[in-house]
């Protein structure tokens, strides 16, 4: 018992000295709600302060993890139903369409670019004849896809994909509603979000690579399919000999490609 009181007294003295040496300590106690009249024992106040500090730190860390979850979810939820096979197949399709080795596609992903954003990197790099690293650097530097597009000397009109039937709902309703209401000369004024551009580029890539009607890609997308899953399902259907009515042969001089706006066959970037 005496030993306990001695240990407590020693801690009490240390706590008292800590308060005296740190004038801001009392102010901190006041801010966190530890009032001296409620806790006259300095040791008790200090213990409460440490517990509250630990709780605040835990809350901050939890909040940081929570805020980071949307980015992680965007990476993990994509293709979750098909697993690594779907991602591997998607990277292969991207490499085939843009004529880039699959390892280079994976390098872009490893630098922090989401899988469905990789086609945007390669589309812009081939349009501007610059190395993908230049596009990735701008993106990781905080620029939006529209800002990068303008920086490279292009306008949002390069993302137009001709379709026979226009859907009015999301995620393509905004873009094609604008295309329908405005003449082509005004298409460079459309304010695309990052998601709009990702949707447009993947629409072009998947429909042209698989010779699959863009309207069908739009329909799958509107039903909640991500592009990794769409790529997987289209290839699976073609492998089973299904979907003959969903295919469309594209002419080499299809509208929108006349001015070098197609991704496929664009060639390698300049060194």
N, C-alpha and C positions, 0 to 999 in steps of 0.2 A: 504493500500500500504506500509506504513511504517512497519506494522506488518510483511508483507511478507519479506521485506528486512532484518528485524531483525532475522527472523527465518532462512533465507538463510545464513546470516552471521554466525550465531551460528553453523549451520551444516558445513559451510566452515571451521571454526576454528577446529571443531572436526575432520574433514577429514584431515586437515593439521597436527594436532597432531598425528593422526593415522599413517600418513606417516613418521613422524619424529621418532616415537617410534618403527616402524617396518622397518629396513633398507632393508629387502628383498621385501618390498611392491613395490618399483620402478622396481625391477627386474621382479617381477611377471607381472606388467603392461606392461613392454617391451615385455615379452614373449607372452602375449595375444594380442599384437598389439596396445595397447593404448599409443600413443606417446605424450609426454608432450607438444611438440610444437603445436600439433593439438588440444589438450585439456588442455590449460593453467589453466583452473579452476579446482582446486583439487576436489571440490565437484562433478563436472561433470565426472572427471576421476573415482572417487570412485563409482559413480552411474553406469557408464559403466562397471566397473569391476564387480560389484555385478550382473548386468544383464548377463554378459558373464559367470560368475560362475554358475548362475542358469541354463543357457542354456547348459553348459558343463555337469552339473550334470544330467540334463534331458536326454541328449544324452547317458550318461553312463548307466543310468537306462534302457533306451529303448534298448540299445545294450544287456544288461544283459537278458532282457526279450526275445529278439530275439534269443539269443544263447541258451536259455533254451527251446525254442519252439520245436526243434526236439525231445527232450526227452518227452515233454508233448504230442507231436503229436503221438509218438509211442504208448503212453498209450491210448490216446483218439480216434485215428483213428481206432484202432483195434476193430473190431466188431461194428463199429458205426452204420451200417445199421440194426443191430439186437438188439441193446440196451442191457440193464441189463440182460435180459433173456438169451442172448447168452453167456455173461460172466459167469452167474450162472451155466449154463449148462456145460460150459467149465471146471469150477472148479470141478463140480461133476464128469465129465469124468476123469479128472486128478486124483481125489481122488479114484475113482473106479479102475482105472488101476494100480496105485501104492499102492493101499490098505491103503490109508491115509484118515482120516476123513476130510471132507470138511472144517471145521473150521481151521484145521492146514494148509490147502492150502491157505486159506484167510490170515492167519497170515504171511505167506511168502510174499504174495502180499503186505500186509500192511507195511512190512519192507522196501519196495522200489524195489522189483523185478517185472519186467514186466510180465504180464500174460503168454506170450508165452515162457518166460525164466523159469517159475516155473517147467515144466517137466524136464529141465536140472538139476535144484537143486535136485529134488527127484531121478532122474536117477543116478546122481553121489553119492548121499547120500546112496542109496541102493547098488550100486556097491561097495563102499568103506566101507559099514556098519558103517557110521558115522551119527550123527544127522544132519538134514537139516540146523540147525543154524550154524554149522561149515562151511558149504558150503556158506551160505548167508554172513557170516562174511568175508570170503575171497573175495567174489564178491564185497561187499560194500567197501572192503579195496582197491579196484582198480585192482584186478587181472582179467585177461581175462579168459574165460572158458577153453582155452587150457592150460594156466598156472595152473589153478586149477586141471585140469585133470592130468597133469604131477606131481603136488605136491602130489596128492593122489596115485601116483604110477602106473598110467595107461598111455596109448598112444592114439592117435587119432583113432587108428583102432577099438576102442570099439564103435565107432559111425556108423560103417558100417551097412547098412540095405540091405539085398539081394533083388534084383528086377529082373524081367524077361526081361524088356525092359528098356534100359538106355536112358535117355533124354540128348541131347547134349547142350541144352540152359540153361540159368539161371532159378532158383537159384541152381540147382543140378548138372549142367554140370561140374563144377570144381571138385567136390568130385568124381563123378563117372568116369570122364575122367581120374583122377589119378588112381582110382581103376583098370581101364581097362588097363592102360599103364604100371603099375608096379606090380610086384609080391607081394603076400600078406605079405611077410616078410619085405617089404619096406613101408607098409602102415603107420607105426609109424612115418614116416618122413614128412607126409603131414602137411602143415601149415594151419590149419583151422582158420578162423576168428570166432568171436562170432556168427555172423549170420549163418555161415556154420553149426556150432554145434547146434544152435537152430533149424535150418531146419532139420538136421538129427534126432535129438531126437524126435521132434514132428512128423516126418514121421513115426518113429517106433511106437510111442505112439498111434497115430490116426489109423494107419493101423492095428495094433494088437488089439487095444481095440474094434474097430468097425468091425473087420474082413473084412477090406476093402482093396482092392488091393493097395499097395503102389504106383504103377504107376498112379492110379487115384488121389491119394493125391498129387503126384508130378505135375500132370496136372492142378489140381485146383490151386496149389500154383503158377505155372508158369503163370497162367492167372490173378494173382494179388490178389487172396483170402488170407486173413490172417488165422491163425490157429483157432482162435475163430470162425470165419465164416465157415471154413471147417467143424469143429466139429458140428456146428449147422445144416449145410446143409445135412451132412451125416445122422445125427440122424433124421432129418425131412424126408429125402428120405426113410429111413428104416421104419419110422412110417407109411408111405403111401404105403408100400409094393413095392417100386420101387428100382431099382438098383440091382436086383438079379444077373445080369451078372457082377456086379462090386465087388462082395464079393469074398473073398478067405479064405478058411479054412486053418489055420496054424497048423502044427504038433507041438507037444510038444517039439520035439528035432530038431526044425528047425535050419538050418545053422545060426550060429551067437549066438545061445542060449546054445550051448553045453557047453561052458565055462563060463556059468553064465552071459551072456551078455544081457539077457532079463530083462526088467524092471518089468514086471508083475510077481507076485509070488516070488519075490526076498526075501520078508520078511522084517521085521522091522530092523532098524539100532541098533547098539550097544549103550547102554547108556554110 
